[in-house]
């Protein structure tokens, strides 16, 4: 069996599609820590399994504790605003990552089926 020594446009489309999809997955992984909806789901799941304890607080409790640790009311407000802004930025970046994932899958399919 012989292997081609040069990559054609189909192979390059599939490679770039995989790179775009991998980048999308990395973006989704990195922004998930700022998403409050994901934190709420994780917290509910932790409570439902009975894994919540004083030593292992839920994700929402950790976010609340970060805000509560601020010394002043201004610091607490700034931390809360940062948490909310981070949540909405995470939602936007998650949407962008989903579109990138769809585009990467489209490139892979186009490279595979287009002859």
N, C-alpha and C positions, 0 to 999 in steps of 0.2 A: 504494500500500500504506500503510495507516495503522498506527501503533503505539499500543498502549494507554498512557495517561498514568499509570495507577496499576498497581502491582504487586499481583497477587492472592496468596493464601496459597500456591499452588503455586510461584510464582516465589520467594517468600520462603523456602520450604523448600529449594529448590535453592540459593539464595544462601547460607543458613546451612549447608547441607551442604557446600558448597565451602569455606566459611570454616573449618569444623571439620576437614575433610580437609587443608587447607593448614596449619593449626596442627599437626596430627598429623605431617605431613611435616617441618615445622620442628623439632618435638621430636625426631623420629627422627634428623635431621641433627645436632642439637646433642649428643645423648647418645652418638652413635656413637664419639666420640673416647675415651670411657671404657670401652667394651666390649672386654674382653681377647680374646674369641672373634673379633671382627672384626679386631683387631690381629694375631692369629695367622694368620687367613686372608690378610690383606694381606701379612704377612711371607712366608708360603709362596708366594704369587703372585709377589712381588718376587724371591724366590730362584729360583723356577721359570723366570722370564723372563730370569734372569741379570743383573738390574739392581742387585743388592746389591753395594756396594763400601764401602770405608772412609769415603768422603765422603758416601755416602747409606745410612745404617743403616736396618734394617727397623723397623717400628713396635714390635715387641717389644724390639728392642735399644734403641730410644729410651726406652721405659718403664724398662728395666733400668738404663740410664745415669742417668736421673733419680734412681732409688733409690741407685745407687752414688755419686753426687755428694754425698750428704749426708755431713757431717763425722763424726758420731758414730753409734754403733750404735743409739742411741735414735732419732735422726733417720731412719736407714734403716728402722727398724721402723715408725715413724710414717708414713713415705712409702709403705711397702709396704702397711700397713693401709689407708691412704687410697686406694691403687690398687684394693685388693680391694673396699672399701666402694663406691667409685665404679663398679666393674664390676657389682655386684649392684644398685645404684640404677639404673644404665643399663638393666639387664635389666627391672626393674619398669617404668620409664618407657617403655621400648620396647613392652612389653605394653600399657600404657595408650594409647600412641599408635596401636598396631594396632587396638585397640577403637574409638578415636576415628575412625580412618580407615574402619573398617567402618560406624560410625554415620553418618559423613558421606556415605558412598556410599549408605547406606540412605535418608537424607533426600533426597538427589538423586533416587534412583529413586522414592521415594514422591511427591515433588513433580512428577516427570515423568509418572508413570502414574496418579496419583489425580486424578480429574476430578469 
